[in-house]
Amino acid sequence: MRTWNNASVSIFGQLKRGMIVRYFAFAMLLFAWAAASPLAHAEASSNAVISDPPKDSVHPARLEPLQIMSHGAAMNAVFYMAAGPGPHPTVLLLHGLPGNEQNLDLAQAIRRAGWNTLTLHFRGNWGSAGRYSLAHCIEDSRAAVEFLRDPKVIQQYGLEPGRIVVMGHSLGGFLAAKLGAEDPMLSGIGLIAAWDVGRDGPIMAKLSKAKLDAAFSDLPGRVVGATAQSLVAEAAAHAKDWTLDTFAPGLAQRKVLIVTVHDDGRESGQKLATNLKGRGAVVTAVDIDTDHPFSDSRIALETAAIRWLATLNP
């Protein structure tokens, strides 16, 4: 009987130890899954909005001023480089017309989340060489993507090849949508209060010169080579091919962020989101009750952008 008791205790002990080992292994797998889940990435990345990352003395975060060539003219640019050994993915962040709100706080938050962020001024804009036009802005945004894909640039700045996101505000959102429709290799497209250029062109073309000048009163000193009349004429001439809806087929099956605000472009943005969802795109739609430059909702904007970027993690 004593032998039986010892044997039973020994068997019970082995079973107990086996259960503990299996439980521990399961718990570790569950923890790894939770840490790798999109929700965990989103919550961790959201900290980048309000918290600085740990300092890396070997590979610190830094700022690189540079110039990017577009059709023979040098565009002034700033590269916000993320901390850590890398390589890092990169966001091309495009501002609007003329770029009074450059969203540099958003660029900083994106960097804290582990992404490099490239910002630039288009030709003829804020001191960049050349002459400004909407067509030139389209060419300039393409030139910026080509810059990020240059093998020498990838090596010099420690970029992660193939992981480029284009995000833009206002006119920049229009440019991001057009790029995304034409370039299937981009990892994601972010539209922030995007300007529906083709839709608004014919409407603005009916305004008097006085009203147009008032609407574009911030052009002098910020834009070279363009006037309110020339920009509106350009937009009106492309009424059929520069609308957000015309970009929808090219954005189908893509990962797209659409942030709308309570301005004249809200309807276009929400309509595009519905259109893209119907075409199979993975759309994150966020509506924020604020003005066009997000004057009182900067944290909300940064949170939406950072959480969306976290969903793009491999």
N, C-alpha and C positions, 0 to 999 in steps of 0.2 A: 504494500500500500504506500509505503514511504517512497519507493522507487517510482510508483505511478505519479505521486504528487510532484516529485522533482521533475519528472518528464513533462507533466502538464504545465508546470511553471515555466520550464525552458521553452516549450512550444508557444505558450502565451507570450513570453517575452520576445521571441522572434517575430511573432505576428504583430505585436505592439510596435516593435522597432521598425518593421516593414511599413506599417501604416503611417508612422511618423515621417519616414523617409519619403513615402509617396505624397503625403500631405504637404511636406516642405517643398517637394519638387513642383507640385501643382500650384502652391502659393507663389513660388518664384515665377512660374509661367504666367500666372494671372497678373502679377506685378509687372512683368515685362510687357504683356499685352496692354495693360492700362497705361504704362509709360509711353508706349508707341502709338496709342490711339490718337485719332485726330482731335478728340476733345481735350486730351492731356496736352497735346502740342498747342492747341488754341489757348488753353488756360495759362500755360507756361509763357507763351509768347505775349499774352496780354500784359504780363508784368513789365514788358519792355516799354509800355506806354508811360509808366510812372516810376520805374526803377532802373538804375544803372546796372549793367552786367558786372560780374567780377572782373577786376583788372587783370590784364595779361601783359606782363612786362616784356615778354619775348615777342609777342605779336599784338601790340596795342592797337586800339582803334585810332584812325588817323584821317586827316583830310588832305586830299590831293587836288590842287588847282591844276587845270590843264586846258588845252584847246583841242577841239575836234574839227577836222576839215570837212567841209561840205561844199562841193562844187567850186573848189578853189578859194573858199573863204573860211577864216578861222572862227569857230564858235567858242565863246567862253563857257567853260564847264567846271563843275566841282564834283569830285568823286568822294563820297563818304564811305570809307573803308571800314568794314566790320572787324572787331577784335577776334583773335584766335588764329591758328595756323592755316585755316582754309583747306581746300578752296571753298569760296562762298558763292552762293547764288546772287544774282544782281537784279535790282529793280531800276528801270529807266523811268524817272519821274518827270513828266512834262507839265509845264505850267501853262496858263491861259494867255489871253490877249488883253493887255500887253504884258501881264505877269506881275502885277502889283502884289498879289498873293502868290508867293512862290512855294508855299507849303514845306518850308525847310524844317519846321518842327516835325512834320510827317517823315521827312527824310531821316532825321535823327532817330525817331522811334523805330523806323524800319531797320536802321543800322543796329540799334540795340537788340533787335530781334534776330540778328545774325546774318542779315542781308547787306551786301554792298548797295549803295544807292547813287546813281548817276543823275545829276541835274545839269541843265544847260540853258543857254539863251540862244534862240534861233538867229539866223542871219539878220542883220539890221535891227537887232533887239538888245537893249541894255548893254551897248558897247561892242557887241559882236560885229565882225566885219560883214560887208555885203548889204543887200537891200531886202527889206521885209515884204513878204506876201504870204497868203495862205498856201499857195502852191509850194513856195519855198519851205514853209514849215513842214509840209508833208515830206519833202525831200530831206530836210534836216533830221527829222525823226528817223527816217530810214538810215541815214548816214550814222546816226548814233548807235543803232542796232548793229550795223556793219562794224563799227568800231569795237563793240563789245565781243564780236565774233572773231576779230583779228587774232591769230595765234600768238603774235608778239604781245598784244595787250593782255591776253589770257595769262601768258607766262609772267609778264611784268607785275600784274596786279593780283595774281592768285585767284582768278575767276573760275567758277565751276562751269565748264563748257556745257552748253545745251540747256542751262537753267536761267533763262532771261524772262522777266516779266515786264510788261510795259503798262504803266499806270499814269493817268493824266487827269488834270482838272480843267473843266470848261473847254476851251479850245484843245487843251492837251487831251481831254477825254475823247473828243472827236478824232484826234490824231491816233490815239491808242486803238480806238475801234477800227479805224482804217488799216492800221498796221496789222492788227489781229486778223482782219478779214483776208489780208493778202499774204500773211506769213504764218503757215501752220506749225512752224518750229518753235514759236514762242510758247513758254510754259503757262502763261496766264495773261489775261487782259483785265485791267481795272479802270472803270469809268467813274469819275467823280464829278457829279453835276455836269455831265458832258453837254457841250453845246451842239445842237442839231443844226449844223451850218447850212446844209441844203434846204432845210425847211424854213429857216429864218431869213435866208437871203432875199427871196422875192417879197417877203413882208416888209423888210427894212428898206428895200429899194423904193418903196412907195412913200417913204418919209421925206420931208423937206430937208434941204441942206442944213438948215438951222437945227432941226431935231437930230439929224445924224451927227453933226458936230458936237452937240450936247451929249449924245449917247457915247461918243468916242472922245470925250474931252481929255482923256488921260494919254492920248497917243504922243503929243509933242514931248520931246526929250527922252522918250522911251522907245520909239520906233522910227527908223529911217527908211525912206523910200515908199511909204504907203500913207494913204489918207483914209478917212472914214468912207469917202465915196469909192475909192479904188477897192477897198476890202469888201464892201457891200456888193459892188458890181461883180467882183470875183465870186462871191458866195451865190449871188443870183444866177450867174452863168452856169453854176453846177447844181442847180436845184434838183436835178434828177439823180445825179450820181454821188452827191455828198450828203445824203441824209443817213441818219443812223439805221433806218430800216433797210437801206440798200446794202448795208454791211452784214445783215443778219445771216444770209446764206454762208458767207465765209467764216462766220463765228459759230456756226453750228458744230456740235460735238466738242466745243471748247470749254475751258474753265474761265468763267467771267464774273467779275464783281461789278455790280451796278449800284452806286450810291446816288440817291436822288435827294433833293432838298425842295423846299416849298418856293420854287421860282418858276419862270416860264418854261424851263426845260423839263420839269417834273413829268409831264404827260409823255414826252418822247422817251424818257428813260424807262418809265414803267411799261410803256408799250413795247420797247425793245426787249425788256426782261421777259415779258409774256411770249413774245415772238420766239426768242431763243429757247425758252423752256419747251415750247412746242416742237422745236427742231432737234431736241436732244442735247442741248448744251447744259453744262453743269453751272447753273446760275445762282449766285448769292446776291439777293436784292435787299438793300437796306435803305429805308427812308428816314431822314432826319429832319425834324422841324426846326429849320434854321435858314439863314440867307445863303446866297450863292457862294460867298467866300468862307462859309462856316465860322462866322465871326464869334459866335458864342458856343460852338460845339466842336472845338478842336479835339478834345479827348474822345468824344464819340466817333469822330472821323478816324482818328488814329487807331482806336480799338477795333473798328470795323475792318480797316485795312490789314492790321496785324493778324487778327484772327483768321481772315481769309487767306493770307499768305501761309499761315500755319497749315492749312488744309492742302497746300501744294507740296508739303514735305514728302520725299519719296518713302 
